[in-house]
Amino acid sequence: MQSSGLLDIQGDNILKRVLEAERADFSATAVLAFIGDSGVGKSKLLTAVLGEPNILPTSGLRACTSFPIEIRQRESGKQGYRVETEFLQQNELESEMRAIVHDVAGADSDVSLNKPSITEAEEIALAKIKALFPDISSSADVLRRVDELYKSHQDLIAGTHTLETNSRAEVVDYMRSLVPSTVGEEEEITLWPLVKVVKLYLDSEALKTGAILVDLPGLRDSNAARTAVTRHYMAQANEIVVVTRLTRAVTDETTGELSREGYIKRLKHDGRRHLTIVCTCSDHFEPSDAVEDFKGDKGFLKRYHYLNNEIEARYLSLDSKRPKQQNTDKEEISSLETSLQQLCIEARDKYAVESISKIYSKLLSEDTSIHCFVTSAKHYLEHFLPRKKPGIMSLDQTQIPMLRDYCASAPLEQKSALAAQFFQSILELQALARVFANNDSTGMSEAGRQKAKAEMDKAFTALLNRLNNESLVFATNIQNDVQLFLEGLFTATTRGEKYCLELHEKLVKENKFQAVKSAYHHHGESTTGKLKNLNEQFISPLGAEVDALWKAFITKTEEHLQAWNYQVLRGLEEFEVSWQSCIDGNFESSPKGRATSIKLLEECLTPRIESAQAVATNFCKQLVEDQRPVRRLFLLPDHLTSLLRPGYEKAVEEKGVGALERMTKAFESYVRKARVFNTLSRDIQKEVEGIQGRLEQMCQAWGRTVAEDIQANIHGWLKGNEGIGREEAEYKAEILRIVDKFKKPLMVLMEENRSFQREKAKK
């Protein structure tokens, strides 16, 4: 429906809102990033959740699967599977190979690649080289062979490979080809070291709501491009899911490994207040483990010993019974053993959750909420074998169905928030439409209408000035605080550059040439040796100083939002009093007109006042999300690494006598001339000013929408129906019909939302 000129400002406003409502999109996605150490059963867990056994590969070589696997729902109307593999660009692989060769060969430009590896890092490095070049023997040939490899493979030239098939077995075989089972098995070229990311599309109940599951490797990959992809997923993930063996979950083993992989620091600096822990291999948990682990629970021990004694007594008396009685006793023993197993499972789940929540809340933050699952993918998958094995857990006891529901519910959180916003906008739209369609029901005289118009124009002007002024005050306060933050930031980054250069000089003096060159080859991100995590060392003091400035800025911003919210709310309440006074003064002798007007006032202002009461809280929630990219810039080394990369690459070009001195000077010269820390400061400034602009726009847009709606309502209230033509009346009726069509889907949406919230509360 389009405006034909017959609609006034009120009708045009309604029509605009109707069109917006018709375009409302409730589709939502949520990324769940699964992280964890090698060998914890991540792949088997995900295949169980997806209902696709063996669809994800496992590796016998630690860190060989150092690429993310993103799993999405297949497109609507499409069947089968789709696998998209993105490969490293040639320059990305060459950079990694230079670092690998240096780590293996050291100062020698030509060493045998058939020597036994000494460290785990060397084992992985040699495995990558041998996978790509099985017949290679000399490190001097690696870069030449890389160039030949890219020229001879079309997929590598294109950068991607796509597999589209209805055969699950074909997908399983292809996915397995991306990961070697053991070191040294390759006899022909395999391209798994070249994979940057794999995207797998299939049909699964866990994915149908919009959930995207991502199997992430560690952050210690020797290839910067793959590490960057992993970090991107970590940053964008709606939920982080830590996968660990049950036997390690309640100790420091898992948290220690996550810290070594760099995950814990990212979780802390990302400001996340929710974490999900999935314990795998719970089928390895025996009743004998339970009696030892939970010996402090007297109630559990009493019940445990009772059941265990009953089982032992019946076993001892079996031989003295007749065959028929033996069968009866065996059934009773089986029932008692099931009860004992159930008792231990319940105790395990209870104490595991309590212990894990305590450990991770202390590690991250006391206000971090921890959601735990204790799963057995093995027992779950055995339920679907032709013959079930005796003694396996029930489907519910494996907790795989619960985890699948949890994954599927993640996008529903987004949908629920969208539905709540839509619901509020439709209520406001319905109120506008009712006034528009029935705007002569007050029976106000022309003289009264003119008097009321003058009063309401004055009141509305005061409200509009109030809204504009408060937006201006807020913008001014934010601008001042941003300026204060940026001044502190500039001082901090100046000190940061000085600290970086001093620390660099100190570390170079303390370490040998090969250690320094190795750190340069790895662009300051080496995870071994005395110069490991070099960029993290460079940024750490700067990050701490800027974080203190940032926290002060965020606190002030939240205070300004609350102050703006308070003043806006007062303005609406004062306008409500003015409108009420106008109604009282013009309808002393018309109870019906007064009642109709009061109803209109309530329909117009009540939802906007309720909205105003929550708007600052909503803006503060958005602020929490918006600040994450900023904090990553100064708390994590990722961006600094990208800024320093050209300096490292320039430094490693130096060779020959005196190379160490020239290398260090080249690096330090680059830091100064490229003004690396100034660039970092400007990038932070850009993000902060972006937040500032979005907050100002949000406040202005909210005030503008409220003012337009209120103005339209006043206009409809004051406008008489004299001289309205049949065509305009038909337009009004049509708008009312269009608005009414939202009633049924709105009720359905409301019920779905309530149902979702009820289920969420139960969990």
PELINSUL-V882962 format. One record per backbone hydrogen bond with DSSP energy under -0.5 kcal/mol. NH is the residue of the N-H (numbers start at 1). CO is the residue of the C=O. If there is no record, write none. Layout:
nh={NH	NH}
co={CO	CO}
//
This chain:
nh={12	13	14	15	16	17	18	19	20	21	22	23	24	26	30	32	32	33	33	34	34	35	35	40	45	46	47	48	49	50	51	52	55	60	61	62	64	66	66	67	68	69	70	70	71	72	72	74	78	81	82	83	84	85	85	86	86	87	87	88	93	94	95	96	97	98	99	100	101	102	103	104	105	106	108	113	115	123	124	125	126	127	128	129	130	131	132	133	136	139	141	142	145	146	147	148	149	150	151	152	153	154	157	158	159	161	163	164	165	168	171	172	173	174	175	176	177	178	178	179	185	190	194	195	196	197	198	199	200	200	201	201	202	204	207	208	210	212	213	214	215	216	216	219	224	227	228	229	230	231	232	233	234	235	236	237	238	239	241	241	242	242	243	243	244	246	248	249	250	251	254	255	256	257	258	259	260	261	262	262	263	264	266	267	268	269	270	271	272	275	276	277	278	279	279	280	280	282	284	285	286	289	290	291	292	293	294	295	297	298	301	302	303	304	305	306	307	308	309	310	311	312	313	314	315	316	317	318	318	320	321	326	327	328	329	330	331	332	333	334	335	336	337	338	339	340	341	342	343	344	345	346	347	348	349	350	351	352	353	354	355	356	357	358	359	360	361	362	363	364	368	369	369	371	373	375	375	376	380	381	382	383	383	384	385	392	398	399	399	400	401	403	404	405	406	407	408	409	410	410	411	413	413	414	415	416	417	418	419	420	421	422	423	424	425	426	427	428	429	430	431	432	433	434	435	436	437	438	439	441	443	449	450	451	452	453	454	455	456	457	458	459	460	461	462	463	464	465	466	467	468	469	470	471	472	473	474	475	476	477	478	479	480	481	482	483	484	485	486	487	488	489	490	491	492	493	494	495	496	497	498	499	500	501	502	503	504	505	506	507	508	509	510	511	511	516	517	518	519	520	521	522	523	524	525	532	533	534	535	537	538	539	540	541	543	544	545	546	547	548	549	550	551	552	553	554	555	556	557	558	559	560	561	562	563	564	565	566	567	568	569	570	571	572	573	574	575	576	577	578	579	580	581	582	583	584	585	586	586	587	590	594	595	596	597	598	599	600	601	602	603	604	605	606	609	610	611	612	613	614	614	615	616	618	619	620	621	622	623	624	625	626	627	628	630	631	632	633	633	634	635	636	641	642	643	644	645	647	648	649	650	651	652	653	654	659	662	663	664	665	666	667	668	669	670	671	672	673	674	675	676	679	680	681	682	683	684	685	686	687	688	689	690	691	692	693	694	695	696	697	698	699	700	701	702	703	704	705	706	707	708	709	710	711	712	713	714	715	716	717	718	719	724	729	730	731	732	733	734	735	736	737	738	739	740	741	742	743	745	746	747	748	749	750	751	752	753	754	755	756	757	758	759	760	761	762	763}
co={8	9	10	11	12	13	14	15	16	17	18	19	21	24	210	30	212	31	239	32	214	33	241	37	41	42	43	44	45	46	47	47	52	180	180	60	61	63	64	65	196	215	68	198	213	70	200	202	75	165	201	163	199	83	161	84	197	85	159	194	89	90	91	92	93	94	95	96	97	98	99	100	101	102	105	137	112	119	120	121	122	123	124	125	126	127	128	129	133	111	138	139	141	142	143	144	145	146	147	148	149	152	153	154	155	85	83	162	81	166	167	168	169	170	171	172	173	174	175	176	182	131	191	192	86	86	68	84	70	198	82	199	72	202	204	204	207	30	71	32	69	34	214	261	222	223	224	225	226	227	228	229	230	231	232	233	31	31	33	239	240	276	35	241	278	280	245	245	246	248	248	251	252	253	254	255	256	257	258	259	258	258	262	263	264	265	266	268	267	369	240	371	242	277	373	244	278	375	281	282	284	286	286	287	288	289	290	292	294	296	297	298	299	300	301	302	303	304	305	306	307	308	309	310	311	312	313	314	315	317	318	322	323	324	325	326	327	328	329	330	331	332	333	334	335	336	337	338	339	340	341	342	343	344	345	346	347	348	349	350	351	352	353	354	355	356	357	358	359	360	365	273	367	275	277	279	373	398	376	377	378	379	380	381	382	389	394	395	396	395	395	399	400	401	402	403	404	405	406	407	407	409	410	410	411	412	413	414	415	416	417	418	419	420	421	422	423	424	425	426	427	428	429	430	431	432	433	434	436	438	440	445	446	447	448	449	450	451	452	453	454	455	456	457	458	459	460	461	462	463	464	465	466	467	468	469	470	471	472	473	474	475	476	477	478	479	480	481	482	483	484	485	486	487	488	489	490	491	492	493	494	495	496	497	498	499	500	501	502	503	504	505	506	507	508	512	513	514	515	516	517	518	520	519	522	529	526	531	524	533	534	535	536	537	539	540	541	542	543	544	545	546	547	548	549	550	551	552	553	554	555	556	557	558	559	560	561	562	563	564	565	566	567	568	569	570	571	572	573	574	575	576	577	578	579	580	581	582	583	583	587	590	591	592	593	594	595	596	597	598	599	600	601	602	605	606	607	608	609	610	611	611	612	614	615	616	617	618	619	620	621	622	623	625	626	627	628	629	630	630	631	632	637	638	639	640	641	644	644	645	646	647	648	650	651	656	658	659	660	661	662	663	664	665	666	667	668	669	670	672	671	675	676	677	678	679	680	681	682	683	684	685	686	687	688	689	690	691	692	693	694	695	696	697	698	699	700	701	702	703	704	705	706	707	708	709	710	711	712	713	714	715	721	725	726	727	728	729	730	731	732	733	734	735	736	737	739	740	741	742	743	744	745	746	747	748	749	750	751	752	753	754	755	756	757	758	759}
//
